[in-house]
Amino acid sequence: MRSFLLVVFLGAVLTACTPPTAPTPDPARDPSASVLPATPRVGQNLTFDLQANGMQGHVALFVEAPDGSVQQLLPNRLPGGAVELAHSGRTSFPAADSAFRLVASAPTGDHQVLVYLSAAPLNLAGISAYANANSAFATVQTQGAGALVTTLLPKLTAQNPGRAGLGTFTVLP
C-alpha cells in the first residue's frame, strides 16, 4: 500500500513540474506573413503581406537570415511602424504609400519569418531595444542560427499572450 501511494505521489509531482507545451500550430487561426515577390532577388523591393486569421491585435514581425542574423521589422519608429490588425484583417508592410521601402539583400538563401499577434500592446523588454533615440528599427538581442524559434519565440510568448505564424522565403542572387 505504501509503495502504491509513493508512485501516485511521484506521478503527481512529475505532472506538476512539466512545463507547458507550446500551442499547436493552426494555420486557420495563426497569423501569417508572405513575401511579395515570393522569391525576391538581391536589390529587389519586397513587401510582407500580413494576415490576422481570426485574431486581432498588435503585430511583431521578425526575419532570420541564413547567417543567423535576426531583424525586427515591426514594430519600428517609422510612420506606420506600429501595425495592428483587425480580427480577419490583412495589411501590407511597408504600405504602398509608405515613405520607405524594404529591399532584399544578402545573405541569399532561405529566410525564416515570424509574425506574432498579441491582443495587448507588445512588451519587447529583453527581446529587442533601440540603439539610440534616432534608431528607426530595434536591434534584436538574441542572434544566431535558429534563435528565432528556439529563443525569441518562447520569450515573446511568455511576455505577450498571443499567436505566432512562421514562414520562409528565399532571396536569390
Helices and strands as residue ranges (DSSP letters): H 2-17, E 32-36, E 45-51, E 57-64, E 70-74, E 84-85, E 90-93, E 102-103, E 109-118, E 128-129, E 139-140, H 147-147, I 148-152, H 153-159, E 162-171
